[in-house]
Amino acid sequence: MASDYWLSSQCNHWLFSRSQLITARAEDLRYADSPDDVAAIGIWTCNAIAALTKRLSQRQRVTATACIFFRRFYAKIGNSYCSTDPAMVATACFYIAAKIEETPVHVRVVASEAAKLWSELGHPSFPSDVSSLGQMEFYLLEDLDFHLIVHHPYRVLLTFSNNVGKIALSKLDDDFGGSIGMDLNTHTAGKEGLGLGLGMDVESEDARLGDAFVLNDTYRTDIGLLYPPHLIAIAALYLGFTLHQPSRDSLVASAEKMRERRRKWAAAAAALSHPSNQDSGSVGGSESAEQHSDLPPPPVPPPDALSFFAALNVDFRLVAEVVQHILAGYEVWHRIDHASTARTEQAPQSHMDGLEDGKDKGATQTSTSNGSGTSSSVLSDGPAMFAKLHRMRERRRLELNLLNER
């Protein structure tokens, strides 16, 4: 069951509708200044999980699994940012994710490194003792219903890639500190398969890197709780094609070429179907039959990206919905990320801007900003984020006190 997504707990217990997630976030939305503040806390905490993963030299899959655990915990009604400590929850998510991904880290090491990280980010009193993390671990496991197997879109994306793509994704994961792929033969993305085998060389290496960057960015949102992994992977693949300029030009040229071939074939078929100045009779009928036999078969689409997508056994209305959700997530991230603060340290950037030319500009922009001394993203201002959480908790406490007085 662990290798079959359709029988897994993720498919049967941890897929939500948007209305369910909004209901789960109702308490935070009630006490926050704006919905963007709630989104900012989620993005910022996932960025902190990625930072902790990097400090402890863990793989990107640990970050992805920990982010999914974090989102699942707060998808349950009764768990909110203003009634819990997201820093402790995130640390416990990382600790459990490292175990699940078979790269465990000693609890003392996690507690010590997490205390340093959250202290640097401005946490007023993060506990560094092992007992607090151990208690949070059991509480988290109970709220997750002990459903700990997570199916990620990375495996599906690798399934779509040929050897060149696997090398590109391996290069990407080296930057995160490990391998992001698993056995390609143990996962079927759809109940009837996706309709196309391995080895389709339909995407450049730069575009494949863009696909993986998009997947990494989706873990800062609730997309992993809304859609199956194969739809997320296909949406990331589509965005990789359309946002990477050479790949987009190739798609347009292929479509134009195929339309021209079909137009010529239709014209030839029409000419043979309606011959001019032919005598009626058996001789004319035999000549017409010979002409019809000379008509070549309809043009076959070339083995390119358009044919690849057309052959997939998925509902592209759902793929379009995932794409829109990803773009909406980038819009929210962009809106939050460009709120200026007085801090000079730049937060981790999304890789959306780098997809236009197939390069990862996020790291370059980060290093440039760090050295410039200019104002930076609100997502890098740890004290400001903790101040938002403090205001939300105070509003909740005051309201509960008023209710108790009544």
VENSUL-V150856 format. One record per residue. N is the residue number from 1. RES is the residue in three letters. SS is DSSP state (H for helix, E for strand, L for the rest). PHI is phi in degrees with one decimal (none if undefined). PSI is psi in whole degrees, 0 to 359 (none if undefined). Layout:
# VENSUL-V150856
n=[N:N]
res=[RES:RES]
ss=[SS:SS]
phi=[PHI:PHI]
psi=[PSI:PSI]
This chain:
# VENSUL-V150856
n=[1:2:3:4:5:6:7:8:9:10:11:12:13:14:15:16:17:18:19:20:21:22:23:24:25:26:27:28:29:30:31:32:33:34:35:36:37:38:39:40:41:42:43:44:45:46:47:48:49:50:51:52:53:54:55:56:57:58:59:60:61:62:63:64:65:66:67:68:69:70:71:72:73:74:75:76:77:78:79:80:81:82:83:84:85:86:87:88:89:90:91:92:93:94:95:96:97:98:99:100:101:102:103:104:105:106:107:108:109:110:111:112:113:114:115:116:117:118:119:120:121:122:123:124:125:126:127:128:129:130:131:132:133:134:135:136:137:138:139:140:141:142:143:144:145:146:147:148:149:150:151:152:153:154:155:156:157:158:159:160:161:162:163:164:165:166:167:168:169:170:171:172:173:174:175:176:177:178:179:180:181:182:183:184:185:186:187:188:189:190:191:192:193:194:195:196:197:198:199:200:201:202:203:204:205:206:207:208:209:210:211:212:213:214:215:216:217:218:219:220:221:222:223:224:225:226:227:228:229:230:231:232:233:234:235:236:237:238:239:240:241:242:243:244:245:246:247:248:249:250:251:252:253:254:255:256:257:258:259:260:261:262:263:264:265:266:267:268:269:270:271:272:273:274:275:276:277:278:279:280:281:282:283:284:285:286:287:288:289:290:291:292:293:294:295:296:297:298:299:300:301:302:303:304:305:306:307:308:309:310:311:312:313:314:315:316:317:318:319:320:321:322:323:324:325:326:327:328:329:330:331:332:333:334:335:336:337:338:339:340:341:342:343:344:345:346:347:348:349:350:351:352:353:354:355:356:357:358:359:360:361:362:363:364:365:366:367:368:369:370:371:372:373:374:375:376:377:378:379:380:381:382:383:384:385:386:387:388:389:390:391:392:393:394:395:396:397:398:399:400:401:402:403:404:405:406]
res=[MET:ALA:SER:ASP:TYR:TRP:LEU:SER:SER:GLN:CYS:ASN:HIS:TRP:LEU:PHE:SER:ARG:SER:GLN:LEU:ILE:THR:ALA:ARG:ALA:GLU:ASP:LEU:ARG:TYR:ALA:ASP:SER:PRO:ASP:ASP:VAL:ALA:ALA:ILE:GLY:ILE:TRP:THR:CYS:ASN:ALA:ILE:ALA:ALA:LEU:THR:LYS:ARG:LEU:SER:GLN:ARG:GLN:ARG:VAL:THR:ALA:THR:ALA:CYS:ILE:PHE:PHE:ARG:ARG:PHE:TYR:ALA:LYS:ILE:GLY:ASN:SER:TYR:CYS:SER:THR:ASP:PRO:ALA:MET:VAL:ALA:THR:ALA:CYS:PHE:TYR:ILE:ALA:ALA:LYS:ILE:GLU:GLU:THR:PRO:VAL:HIS:VAL:ARG:VAL:VAL:ALA:SER:GLU:ALA:ALA:LYS:LEU:TRP:SER:GLU:LEU:GLY:HIS:PRO:SER:PHE:PRO:SER:ASP:VAL:SER:SER:LEU:GLY:GLN:MET:GLU:PHE:TYR:LEU:LEU:GLU:ASP:LEU:ASP:PHE:HIS:LEU:ILE:VAL:HIS:HIS:PRO:TYR:ARG:VAL:LEU:LEU:THR:PHE:SER:ASN:ASN:VAL:GLY:LYS:ILE:ALA:LEU:SER:LYS:LEU:ASP:ASP:ASP:PHE:GLY:GLY:SER:ILE:GLY:MET:ASP:LEU:ASN:THR:HIS:THR:ALA:GLY:LYS:GLU:GLY:LEU:GLY:LEU:GLY:LEU:GLY:MET:ASP:VAL:GLU:SER:GLU:ASP:ALA:ARG:LEU:GLY:ASP:ALA:PHE:VAL:LEU:ASN:ASP:THR:TYR:ARG:THR:ASP:ILE:GLY:LEU:LEU:TYR:PRO:PRO:HIS:LEU:ILE:ALA:ILE:ALA:ALA:LEU:TYR:LEU:GLY:PHE:THR:LEU:HIS:GLN:PRO:SER:ARG:ASP:SER:LEU:VAL:ALA:SER:ALA:GLU:LYS:MET:ARG:GLU:ARG:ARG:ARG:LYS:TRP:ALA:ALA:ALA:ALA:ALA:ALA:LEU:SER:HIS:PRO:SER:ASN:GLN:ASP:SER:GLY:SER:VAL:GLY:GLY:SER:GLU:SER:ALA:GLU:GLN:HIS:SER:ASP:LEU:PRO:PRO:PRO:PRO:VAL:PRO:PRO:PRO:ASP:ALA:LEU:SER:PHE:PHE:ALA:ALA:LEU:ASN:VAL:ASP:PHE:ARG:LEU:VAL:ALA:GLU:VAL:VAL:GLN:HIS:ILE:LEU:ALA:GLY:TYR:GLU:VAL:TRP:HIS:ARG:ILE:ASP:HIS:ALA:SER:THR:ALA:ARG:THR:GLU:GLN:ALA:PRO:GLN:SER:HIS:MET:ASP:GLY:LEU:GLU:ASP:GLY:LYS:ASP:LYS:GLY:ALA:THR:GLN:THR:SER:THR:SER:ASN:GLY:SER:GLY:THR:SER:SER:SER:VAL:LEU:SER:ASP:GLY:PRO:ALA:MET:PHE:ALA:LYS:LEU:HIS:ARG:MET:ARG:GLU:ARG:ARG:ARG:LEU:GLU:LEU:ASN:LEU:LEU:ASN:GLU:ARG]
ss=[L:L:L:L:H:H:H:L:H:H:H:H:H:L:L:L:L:H:H:H:H:H:H:H:L:H:H:H:H:H:H:L:L:L:H:H:H:H:H:H:H:H:H:H:H:H:H:H:H:H:H:H:H:H:H:L:L:L:L:H:H:H:H:H:H:H:H:H:H:H:H:H:H:H:L:L:L:L:L:L:L:L:L:L:L:H:H:H:H:H:H:H:H:H:H:H:H:H:H:H:L:L:L:L:L:L:H:H:H:H:H:H:H:H:H:H:H:H:H:H:H:L:L:L:L:L:L:L:L:H:H:H:H:H:H:H:H:H:H:H:H:H:H:L:L:L:L:L:L:L:L:L:H:H:H:H:H:H:H:L:L:L:H:H:H:H:H:H:H:H:H:H:H:H:H:H:L:L:L:L:L:L:L:H:H:H:L:L:L:L:L:L:L:L:L:L:L:L:L:L:L:L:L:L:H:H:H:H:H:H:H:H:H:H:H:H:H:H:L:L:L:L:H:H:H:L:L:L:H:H:H:H:H:H:H:H:H:H:H:H:H:H:H:L:H:H:H:H:H:H:H:H:H:H:H:H:H:H:H:H:H:H:H:H:H:H:H:H:H:H:H:H:H:L:L:L:L:L:L:L:L:H:H:H:H:H:H:H:H:H:H:H:H:L:L:L:L:L:L:L:L:L:L:L:H:H:H:H:H:H:H:L:L:L:L:H:H:H:H:H:H:H:H:H:H:H:H:H:H:H:H:H:H:H:H:H:H:L:L:L:L:L:L:L:L:L:L:L:L:L:L:L:H:H:H:L:L:L:L:L:L:H:H:H:H:H:H:H:H:H:H:H:L:L:L:L:L:H:H:H:L:H:H:H:H:H:H:H:H:H:H:H:H:H:H:H:H:H:H:H:H:H:H:H:H:L]
phi=[none:-65.7:-88.0:-105.1:-60.4:-69.4:-105.2:-82.5:-66.0:-62.5:-73.4:-95.9:-131.5:-122.8:-109.9:-119.9:-92.8:-63.4:-63.9:-64.8:-69.2:-64.3:-61.9:-65.5:-92.2:-59.4:-65.5:-65.7:-64.2:-68.5:-103.8:-79.9:-68.0:-159.5:-59.5:-63.5:-64.3:-64.8:-63.9:-63.4:-62.6:-64.5:-65.0:-62.6:-67.4:-65.5:-61.9:-65.5:-60.5:-62.6:-65.8:-65.4:-60.0:-66.6:-62.1:-97.9:56.8:-99.7:-78.7:-62.3:-61.9:-66.5:-58.8:-62.2:-64.7:-63.6:-64.9:-65.6:-59.7:-61.5:-66.9:-64.4:-58.4:-85.8:-84.5:-86.5:-64.1:110.1:-100.7:-140.0:-62.0:-81.5:-111.2:-135.0:-106.0:-57.7:-64.9:-67.6:-62.1:-62.9:-64.0:-65.3:-61.2:-64.1:-60.7:-71.4:-62.1:-62.7:-67.6:-63.4:-86.3:63.5:-133.2:-65.0:-122.0:-60.5:-60.9:-68.2:-66.1:-63.0:-62.1:-67.2:-68.4:-65.4:-61.8:-64.3:-61.8:-69.3:-65.4:-64.8:-80.6:105.9:-64.2:-68.1:-159.1:-76.5:-71.1:-99.5:-80.1:-69.3:-62.4:-64.1:-66.0:-63.7:-64.8:-66.9:-61.1:-66.9:-64.9:-67.1:-58.6:-66.3:-70.5:-82.8:57.2:59.5:-93.1:-115.9:-83.7:-118.2:-95.3:-102.8:-68.4:-57.2:-63.6:-65.8:-61.7:-66.8:-61.8:-78.0:-102.5:-91.7:-61.5:-63.7:-65.7:-64.4:-64.9:-63.1:-67.9:-66.3:-62.9:-61.2:-70.9:-59.6:-69.0:-94.9:104.1:174.7:-89.6:-107.3:-101.5:-128.5:-60.2:-70.6:-87.0:-106.5:-131.6:-113.1:-71.9:-127.8:-61.9:-111.7:81.2:-96.7:92.2:-142.3:-83.7:-82.6:89.5:-80.6:-88.9:-115.3:-145.4:-75.5:-65.1:-62.8:-66.7:-65.4:-61.8:-62.2:-58.1:-67.9:-63.6:-62.7:-59.9:-58.9:-70.3:-65.3:-73.0:-84.9:-124.5:-92.9:-59.9:-65.5:-96.8:-109.6:-136.0:-66.2:-62.9:-68.6:-69.3:-64.9:-65.1:-66.2:-63.5:-65.6:-62.8:-62.6:-65.3:-61.2:-70.4:-77.2:-93.2:-91.8:-56.1:-59.6:-67.1:-64.4:-62.0:-65.4:-62.0:-64.2:-63.5:-64.4:-64.1:-64.7:-63.6:-68.5:-62.5:-66.1:-64.3:-68.8:-65.2:-65.2:-65.8:-62.6:-65.7:-66.1:-65.6:-66.9:-65.6:-76.5:-77.7:-128.4:-68.5:-101.7:56.7:-107.3:-73.5:-78.0:130.2:-68.1:-67.1:-62.7:-64.4:-69.3:-65.1:-64.5:-64.4:-64.5:-63.8:-63.7:-70.2:-78.5:-69.0:-69.1:-65.8:-58.1:-62.3:-92.1:-58.7:-70.0:-78.0:-116.7:-63.9:-62.9:-64.0:-58.8:-66.1:-64.6:-84.3:-72.0:-90.8:-137.4:-87.7:-74.4:-67.6:-70.7:-61.3:-61.8:-64.8:-65.5:-58.8:-62.6:-67.2:-63.0:-64.4:-64.1:-63.6:-64.3:-62.9:-63.9:-59.4:-62.1:-64.6:-72.7:-65.0:-99.8:-81.2:-73.1:-130.7:-85.3:-78.6:-106.7:-87.2:-83.8:-76.4:-56.8:-92.1:-73.4:-97.4:-62.4:-65.6:-76.1:-74.9:-61.0:-115.4:78.0:-119.2:-86.6:-87.6:-59.2:-66.7:-64.5:-63.2:-62.9:-66.4:-64.4:-67.5:-61.8:-90.7:-90.5:78.7:-88.7:-66.5:-129.8:-70.9:-64.8:-70.8:-96.7:-92.4:-58.5:-57.4:-66.4:-68.6:-67.6:-65.9:-61.4:-61.7:-63.2:-63.3:-63.7:-67.4:-65.2:-62.7:-64.7:-64.0:-63.7:-67.2:-65.2:-64.8:-64.7:-66.1:-69.2:-67.3:-73.2]
psi=[331:328:350:110:321:343:2:163:331:317:322:347:339:30:128:164:166:321:324:320:323:319:319:331:7:317:317:319:332:322:350:159:326:162:330:329:319:317:321:320:318:315:314:319:320:324:321:322:317:321:319:321:316:320:325:13:45:167:162:330:329:317:313:314:318:320:322:317:318:315:322:318:315:0:351:133:131:339:121:160:324:351:358:178:102:331:314:321:315:320:317:323:317:316:316:320:322:323:314:324:13:33:62:150:139:142:326:322:316:313:318:312:323:320:319:314:309:330:318:328:352:13:128:328:64:126:133:0:151:327:322:316:321:319:319:328:312:323:319:316:321:318:334:2:24:25:99:354:124:128:121:154:344:319:318:319:321:326:326:351:151:192:324:319:322:322:319:315:328:321:319:314:337:328:334:349:20:186:139:1:158:185:119:339:359:7:127:120:333:161:329:18:169:356:356:139:190:168:12:111:77:7:141:166:319:320:324:322:320:321:313:325:320:316:316:320:333:338:351:0:184:13:324:344:356:332:154:156:327:327:322:319:318:321:319:321:317:316:325:321:313:333:346:113:311:320:321:318:322:321:314:315:320:318:318:318:319:321:320:319:319:325:317:320:318:322:319:321:322:321:321:333:336:70:148:148:46:138:144:156:183:325:314:322:321:323:320:320:321:321:319:325:336:349:123:159:161:148:137:132:141:158:67:194:319:317:323:308:321:331:350:137:66:162:109:351:323:322:316:324:319:317:314:323:320:314:322:323:319:323:316:315:316:318:318:318:336:13:115:144:177:352:156:352:125:137:164:131:153:159:18:315:328:350:338:322:11:16:153:97:347:315:323:316:321:312:325:316:322:326:354:335:15:172:150:191:148:337:347:354:88:311:323:322:319:329:322:314:319:318:319:318:322:318:319:317:317:320:320:324:320:320:323:325:332:none]
